[in-house]
Amino acid sequence: MQPDFHYAWNNKGGALFYLERYEQAIYACEKALEIQPNYHYAWNNKGNALRKLERYEQAVAAYDQALEIQPDYHSAWNGKGNALRKLERYEEAVVAYDKALEIKPDYYYAWDNKGDALRNLERYEQAVAAYDKALEIRPDYYYAWSGKGNALGNLERYEQAVAAYEKALEIKPDYYYAWDNKGDALGNLERYEQAVAAYEKALEIQPDYHCAWCRKGNALRNLERYEQALATYEKALEIQPDSHCAWNNKGDALRNLERYEQAVAAYEKALEIKPDYYQAWYLKASALMKLRRVKEGYASIIKAYEINPDFVEKMYSQNIKNILTQIGWYKLKEIFTKVLRIIGLRS
């Protein structure tokens, strides 16, 4: 009976994994491997449990053990790809997914995961193609529809992104990530009321999803509903007090409400959490200038410039463009002509 014990330990490990008792799952897999060290299923299952515990380097090592024993084990290649992606080793992850797909071309999980890795590499067209392959095999795989929506959003094809999220939500209406991402795409299309509605759907399903609270605030701010925006940022910060984005956005809402002292305090909270957050340095400068704290404002702009000069230059260009648009080119010409007359350069 001894040779069968490793099956029982491995099966127990699998059951514990599905119960999310990952430490116990690892123990069970290790017991299986004490009996049968070359049992590739147990190495793979151990890798899965280690990955769930965010012990990604150890997970990669476990998958490698499985693949040394069984090189054509597509599941281990896919698992290894997932662990590598968590380690931000995206090129290696793509190679691992490709190995899985050489062995099992209809393995839609690997196509979907490859899409995610390609998106991390900013190869968005290839990511869309990978998600499409997953969806050819499994048209109701809502993760792939959502991932495709993300890649289309990255390509600024927002209408198509919305359509992809809607496909995901037809299949799984309670998939709050898709509602949240649909809100982002609608925001990019300047359909802010619809964006707010999408974020509210996400929050009905997952009330503690601080990102959706924060993004809902952004949409409200674009609608110039600053008090409501402020309330949503505060909700996000109740859930995630160390969210530098939420503190920064709260600062923006306060600045729009002309509560400049409070805005400065909010930007400073963002910068305590993320000192290199150049947007907060720049926006803090704007609030300080409104308070006529010019020296401090100048120092804040310099700090933003040191971290990201391109951003500061872009913002200056945009501000000048906005001023010219508000004045109007005809009016500007009229002002310029008057100035020239005053200084005697034109009769």
C-alpha positions as CSV (number, residue, x, y, z in Angstrom):
1,M,0.0,0.0,0.0
2,Q,3.0,2.3,0.6
3,P,3.3,3.6,-3.1
4,D,-0.3,4.9,-3.0
5,F,0.2,7.2,0.0
6,H,1.7,10.0,-2.1
7,Y,-1.6,10.2,-4.1
8,A,-3.6,10.6,-0.9
9,W,-1.3,13.4,0.4
10,N,-1.3,15.2,-2.9
11,N,-5.1,14.9,-3.2
12,K,-5.4,16.3,0.4
13,G,-3.1,19.1,-0.7
14,G,-5.3,19.9,-3.6
15,A,-8.4,19.9,-1.4
16,L,-6.7,22.2,1.1
17,F,-5.7,24.5,-1.7
18,Y,-9.3,24.9,-2.8
19,L,-10.2,25.7,0.8
20,E,-7.5,28.4,0.7
21,R,-5.6,26.8,3.5
22,Y,-2.3,27.2,1.6
23,E,0.2,26.5,4.4
24,Q,-1.5,23.2,5.1
25,A,-1.6,22.4,1.3
26,I,2.2,22.9,1.1
27,Y,2.6,20.6,4.1
28,A,0.5,17.9,2.4
29,C,2.4,18.2,-0.9
30,E,5.7,17.9,0.9
31,K,4.5,14.7,2.6
32,A,3.7,13.4,-0.9
33,L,7.1,14.3,-2.1
34,E,8.8,12.6,0.9
35,I,7.3,9.4,-0.3
36,Q,7.6,10.1,-4.1
37,P,10.2,12.8,-4.8
38,N,9.6,12.7,-8.6
39,Y,5.8,13.2,-8.4
40,H,5.4,16.2,-10.6
41,Y,1.8,16.8,-9.7
42,A,2.8,17.4,-6.1
43,W,5.6,19.8,-7.1
44,N,3.0,21.7,-9.3
45,N,0.5,21.9,-6.5
46,K,3.1,23.1,-4.1
47,G,4.0,25.8,-6.6
48,N,0.3,26.9,-6.8
49,A,0.1,27.2,-3.0
50,L,3.4,29.1,-2.7
51,R,2.1,31.5,-5.4
52,K,-1.1,32.1,-3.4
53,L,1.1,33.0,-0.4
54,E,3.0,35.4,-2.6
55,R,6.2,33.4,-2.2
56,Y,6.9,33.7,-5.9
57,E,10.6,32.8,-6.1
58,Q,9.8,29.5,-4.2
59,A,6.8,28.9,-6.5
60,V,9.0,29.2,-9.6
61,A,11.5,26.7,-8.1
62,A,8.6,24.3,-7.4
63,Y,7.3,24.6,-10.9
64,D,10.8,24.1,-12.3
65,Q,11.0,20.8,-10.3
66,A,7.8,19.7,-11.8
67,L,9.0,20.5,-15.3
68,E,12.4,18.8,-14.8
69,I,10.4,15.6,-14.1
70,Q,7.7,16.2,-16.7
71,P,8.8,18.8,-19.4
72,D,5.5,18.7,-21.3
73,Y,3.3,19.5,-18.2
74,H,1.4,22.5,-19.6
75,S,-0.2,23.4,-16.2
76,A,3.2,23.9,-14.6
77,W,4.4,26.1,-17.5
78,N,1.3,28.2,-17.0
79,G,1.8,28.4,-13.2
80,K,5.4,29.3,-13.7
81,G,4.4,32.1,-16.0
82,N,1.9,33.4,-13.4
83,A,4.6,33.5,-10.7
84,L,7.1,35.2,-13.1
85,R,4.5,37.8,-13.9
86,K,4.1,38.5,-10.2
87,L,7.9,39.0,-10.0
88,E,7.5,41.5,-12.9
89,R,9.7,39.2,-15.1
90,Y,7.2,39.6,-18.0
91,E,9.4,38.5,-20.9
92,E,10.1,35.2,-19.1
93,A,6.4,34.9,-18.3
94,V,5.5,35.2,-22.0
95,V,8.1,32.4,-22.8
96,A,6.5,30.2,-20.1
97,Y,3.0,30.7,-21.5
98,D,4.3,30.0,-25.0
99,K,5.7,26.7,-23.8
100,A,2.3,25.8,-22.3
101,L,0.6,26.7,-25.6
102,E,3.1,24.6,-27.7
103,I,2.0,21.6,-25.6
104,K,-1.7,22.5,-25.4
105,P,-2.7,25.1,-28.1
106,D,-6.3,25.3,-26.8
107,Y,-5.3,26.1,-23.2
108,Y,-7.3,29.3,-22.9
109,Y,-6.0,30.1,-19.5
110,A,-2.5,30.5,-20.9
111,W,-3.7,32.7,-23.8
112,D,-5.5,34.9,-21.3
113,N,-2.4,35.1,-19.0
114,K,-0.1,35.7,-22.0
115,G,-2.4,38.7,-22.8
116,D,-1.9,40.0,-19.3
117,A,1.9,39.7,-19.6
118,L,2.0,41.4,-23.0
119,R,-0.1,44.2,-21.6
120,N,2.5,44.6,-18.8
121,L,5.1,44.9,-21.6
122,E,3.0,47.6,-23.3
123,R,2.6,45.3,-26.3
124,Y,-1.1,46.1,-26.5
125,E,-2.0,44.9,-30.0
126,Q,-0.4,41.5,-29.3
127,A,-2.3,41.4,-26.0
128,V,-5.6,41.9,-27.8
129,A,-4.7,39.1,-30.2
130,A,-3.9,36.8,-27.2
131,Y,-7.2,37.6,-25.5
132,D,-9.0,37.0,-28.8
133,K,-7.4,33.5,-29.0
134,A,-8.6,32.7,-25.5
135,L,-12.1,33.9,-26.6
136,E,-12.1,31.8,-29.7
137,I,-11.6,28.7,-27.5
138,R,-13.9,29.9,-24.6
139,P,-16.3,32.7,-25.7
140,D,-17.8,33.0,-22.2
141,Y,-14.5,33.5,-20.4
142,Y,-15.2,36.9,-18.8
143,Y,-11.6,37.4,-17.6
144,A,-10.4,37.5,-21.2
145,W,-13.2,39.9,-22.2
146,S,-12.2,42.2,-19.3
147,G,-8.5,41.9,-20.1
148,K,-9.2,42.7,-23.8
149,G,-11.1,45.8,-22.6
150,N,-8.0,46.8,-20.6
151,A,-5.7,46.4,-23.6
152,L,-8.1,48.3,-25.9
153,G,-8.2,51.1,-23.2
154,N,-4.4,51.2,-23.3
155,L,-4.7,51.7,-27.1
156,E,-7.2,54.5,-26.5
157,R,-9.9,52.5,-28.3
158,Y,-12.4,53.4,-25.6
159,E,-15.7,52.6,-27.4
160,Q,-14.4,49.1,-28.1
161,A,-13.1,48.8,-24.5
162,V,-16.6,49.6,-23.2
163,A,-18.1,46.9,-25.6
164,A,-15.6,44.3,-24.2
165,Y,-16.4,45.1,-20.6
166,E,-20.1,44.8,-21.4
167,K,-19.5,41.3,-22.8
168,A,-17.7,40.4,-19.6
169,L,-20.7,41.8,-17.6
170,E,-23.3,39.9,-19.7
171,I,-21.5,36.7,-18.6
172,K,-20.8,37.8,-15.0
173,P,-22.8,40.7,-13.9
174,D,-21.2,40.9,-10.5
175,Y,-17.6,41.2,-11.8
176,Y,-16.8,44.5,-10.1
177,Y,-13.5,44.9,-11.8
178,A,-15.2,45.1,-15.2
179,W,-17.7,47.7,-13.8
180,D,-14.8,49.7,-12.5
181,N,-12.8,49.5,-15.7
182,K,-15.9,50.3,-17.8
183,G,-16.2,53.5,-15.6
184,D,-12.6,54.4,-16.6
185,A,-13.3,53.9,-20.3
186,L,-16.5,56.0,-20.1
187,G,-14.5,58.7,-18.3
188,N,-12.0,58.7,-21.1
189,L,-14.9,59.2,-23.5
190,E,-16.0,62.2,-21.2
191,R,-19.3,60.3,-20.5
192,Y,-18.9,61.2,-16.8
193,E,-22.5,60.5,-15.6
194,Q,-22.3,57.0,-17.1
195,A,-18.9,56.6,-15.5
196,V,-20.3,57.5,-12.1
197,A,-23.1,54.9,-12.6
198,A,-20.6,52.2,-13.5
199,Y,-18.5,52.9,-10.4
200,E,-21.6,52.8,-8.3
201,K,-22.4,49.3,-9.7
202,A,-18.9,48.2,-8.8
203,L,-19.4,49.6,-5.3
204,E,-22.8,47.9,-4.9
205,I,-21.0,44.6,-5.4
206,Q,-17.7,45.4,-3.5
207,P,-18.3,48.4,-1.1
208,D,-14.8,48.3,0.2
209,Y,-13.1,48.7,-3.2
210,H,-11.3,51.9,-2.6
211,C,-10.1,52.3,-6.2
212,A,-13.7,52.6,-7.4
213,W,-14.5,55.2,-4.7
214,C,-11.5,57.2,-5.8
215,R,-12.4,57.0,-9.5
216,K,-16.0,57.8,-8.9
217,G,-14.6,61.0,-7.2
218,N,-12.6,61.8,-10.3
219,A,-15.7,61.5,-12.5
220,L,-17.7,63.7,-10.0
221,R,-14.9,66.2,-10.1
222,N,-15.1,66.3,-13.9
223,L,-18.8,67.1,-13.5
224,E,-17.8,69.9,-11.1
225,R,-19.6,68.3,-8.3
226,Y,-16.7,68.9,-5.9
227,E,-18.4,68.4,-2.5
228,Q,-19.6,64.9,-3.7
229,A,-16.1,64.2,-5.1
230,L,-14.6,65.1,-1.7
231,A,-16.9,62.8,0.1
232,T,-16.0,59.9,-2.2
233,Y,-12.2,60.5,-1.7
234,E,-12.8,60.5,2.1
235,K,-14.6,57.1,1.7
236,A,-11.7,55.8,-0.2
237,L,-9.3,56.9,2.6
238,E,-11.4,55.3,5.3
239,I,-10.8,52.0,3.5
240,Q,-7.2,52.7,2.4
241,P,-5.6,55.5,4.5
242,D,-2.3,55.1,2.8
243,S,-3.6,55.7,-0.8
244,H,-1.4,58.5,-2.1
245,C,-3.8,58.9,-5.1
246,A,-6.8,59.4,-2.9
247,W,-5.0,62.1,-0.8
248,N,-3.8,63.8,-4.0
249,N,-7.3,63.7,-5.5
250,K,-8.8,65.0,-2.2
251,G,-6.4,67.9,-2.5
252,D,-7.7,68.6,-6.0
253,A,-11.3,68.6,-4.8
254,L,-10.4,71.0,-2.0
255,R,-8.5,73.2,-4.4
256,N,-11.5,73.4,-6.7
257,L,-13.6,74.4,-3.6
258,E,-11.0,77.1,-2.9
259,R,-10.1,75.5,0.4
260,Y,-6.4,76.0,-0.3
261,E,-5.0,75.4,3.2
262,Q,-6.8,72.0,3.4
263,A,-5.7,71.2,-0.2
264,V,-2.0,71.8,0.8
265,A,-2.4,69.5,3.8
266,A,-3.9,66.8,1.6
267,Y,-1.1,67.0,-0.9
268,E,1.4,66.8,1.9
269,K,-0.3,63.5,3.1
270,A,0.1,62.1,-0.4
271,L,3.8,63.1,-0.4
272,E,4.4,61.6,3.1
273,I,3.3,58.3,1.5
274,K,5.0,58.7,-1.9
275,P,7.7,61.4,-1.7
276,D,8.4,61.1,-5.5
277,Y,4.8,61.7,-6.5
278,Y,5.5,64.6,-8.8
279,Q,1.8,65.4,-9.6
280,A,1.2,66.2,-5.9
281,W,4.3,68.4,-5.8
282,Y,3.1,70.3,-8.8
283,L,-0.5,70.6,-7.6
284,K,0.6,71.6,-4.1
285,A,2.5,74.5,-5.8
286,S,-0.8,75.6,-7.4
287,A,-2.6,75.7,-4.0
288,L,0.4,77.5,-2.4
289,M,0.4,80.2,-5.1
290,K,-3.3,80.8,-4.5
291,L,-2.4,81.4,-0.8
292,R,0.4,83.8,-2.0
293,R,3.0,81.6,-0.5
294,V,5.1,82.1,-3.6
295,K,8.5,81.0,-2.2
296,E,7.0,77.7,-1.0
297,G,5.1,77.3,-4.3
298,Y,8.2,77.8,-6.3
299,A,10.1,75.3,-4.2
300,S,7.3,72.7,-4.8
301,I,7.4,73.3,-8.6
302,I,11.2,72.8,-8.6
303,K,10.7,69.5,-6.7
304,A,8.2,68.3,-9.3
305,Y,10.6,69.4,-12.1
306,E,13.5,67.5,-10.5
307,I,11.4,64.3,-10.4
308,N,9.7,64.6,-13.8
309,P,10.7,67.6,-16.0
310,D,8.6,66.4,-18.9
311,F,5.5,66.5,-16.8
312,V,6.1,70.0,-15.6
313,E,6.9,71.3,-19.1
314,K,3.8,69.6,-20.5
315,M,1.6,71.2,-17.7
316,Y,3.1,74.7,-18.4
317,S,2.4,74.2,-22.2
318,Q,-1.2,73.1,-21.4
319,N,-1.8,76.1,-19.1
320,I,-0.5,78.5,-21.7
321,K,-2.8,76.9,-24.3
322,N,-5.8,77.1,-22.0
323,I,-5.1,80.8,-21.4
324,L,-4.9,81.5,-25.1
325,T,-8.1,79.5,-25.7
326,Q,-9.9,81.4,-23.0
327,I,-8.7,84.8,-24.3
328,G,-9.3,83.8,-27.9
329,W,-6.8,84.4,-30.7
330,Y,-8.6,87.5,-32.0
331,K,-8.6,89.1,-28.6
332,L,-4.9,88.2,-28.1
333,K,-4.0,89.9,-31.4
334,E,-5.9,93.0,-30.3
335,I,-4.0,93.0,-26.9
336,F,-0.7,92.5,-28.7
337,T,-1.4,95.4,-31.1
338,K,-2.2,97.7,-28.2
339,V,1.0,96.7,-26.5
340,L,3.1,97.4,-29.6
341,R,1.4,100.9,-30.0
342,I,2.2,101.7,-26.3
343,I,5.9,100.9,-26.7
344,G,6.0,102.8,-30.0
345,L,6.7,99.9,-32.4
346,R,3.6,100.4,-34.4
347,S,1.7,103.5,-35.6
